[in-house]
Amino acid sequence: MDKQMTEVANQLQNDLISTPQYKELEKAFSDLKEDKAAYQLFKNFQQSQNSLQQKQAQGSRPTDQEIKSFQSMAQEMRNQKSITTLMTKERQVSDILDGLNKIITKPLLDLYQN
């Protein structure tokens, strides 16, 4: 990658972690980790999600039991305030990244639309 672009990307990284949204995400994750039961549920959900994605990538379908278990875990997560707060904060940071992506990729969009 071009040196100047790398410097700009590094500056964007620094700017991102300085935003209130990112700081709130960090706090939400820290709060989640303090809630041991919710944090374990969160980690289990991530492992289950990764396992299901790997199966799909290999062309396998998850079993009905795996789907039910995953759905049950997802419902349980929605009932955990520390997890729902984290998810809200993740969306806010994601919104920033989506905005940056639109700005960065605008020249490509313009190129192909014209």
Contacts in CASP RR format, 6 or more apart in sequence:
PFRMAT RR
TARGET T0000
AUTHOR 0000-0000-0000
METHOD contacts of the structure
MODEL  1
MDKQMTEVANQLQNDLISTPQYKELEKAFSDLKEDKAAYQLFKNFQQSQN
SLQQKQAQGSRPTDQEIKSFQSMAQEMRNQKSITTLMTKERQVSDILDGL
NKIITKPLLDLYQN
1 9 0 8 1.000
12 100 0 8 1.000
16 22 0 8 1.000
16 93 0 8 1.000
16 96 0 8 1.000
16 97 0 8 1.000
17 23 0 8 1.000
19 93 0 8 1.000
19 96 0 8 1.000
21 89 0 8 1.000
21 92 0 8 1.000
21 93 0 8 1.000
21 95 0 8 1.000
21 96 0 8 1.000
22 93 0 8 1.000
24 89 0 8 1.000
24 92 0 8 1.000
25 86 0 8 1.000
25 89 0 8 1.000
25 90 0 8 1.000
25 92 0 8 1.000
25 93 0 8 1.000
27 89 0 8 1.000
28 82 0 8 1.000
28 85 0 8 1.000
28 86 0 8 1.000
28 88 0 8 1.000
28 89 0 8 1.000
29 86 0 8 1.000
31 82 0 8 1.000
31 85 0 8 1.000
31 86 0 8 1.000
32 38 0 8 1.000
32 39 0 8 1.000
32 42 0 8 1.000
32 82 0 8 1.000
32 83 0 8 1.000
32 85 0 8 1.000
32 86 0 8 1.000
33 39 0 8 1.000
34 82 0 8 1.000
35 80 0 8 1.000
35 82 0 8 1.000
38 80 0 8 1.000
38 82 0 8 1.000
38 83 0 8 1.000
39 82 0 8 1.000
41 73 0 8 1.000
41 76 0 8 1.000
41 77 0 8 1.000
41 80 0 8 1.000
41 83 0 8 1.000
42 77 0 8 1.000
42 80 0 8 1.000
42 83 0 8 1.000
42 86 0 8 1.000
44 73 0 8 1.000
45 70 0 8 1.000
45 73 0 8 1.000
45 74 0 8 1.000
45 77 0 8 1.000
48 66 0 8 1.000
48 69 0 8 1.000
48 70 0 8 1.000
48 73 0 8 1.000
49 70 0 8 1.000
51 66 0 8 1.000
52 62 0 8 1.000
52 66 0 8 1.000
52 70 0 8 1.000
55 61 0 8 1.000
55 62 0 8 1.000
56 62 0 8 1.000
62 70 0 8 1.000
77 83 0 8 1.000
77 84 0 8 1.000
78 84 0 8 1.000
END
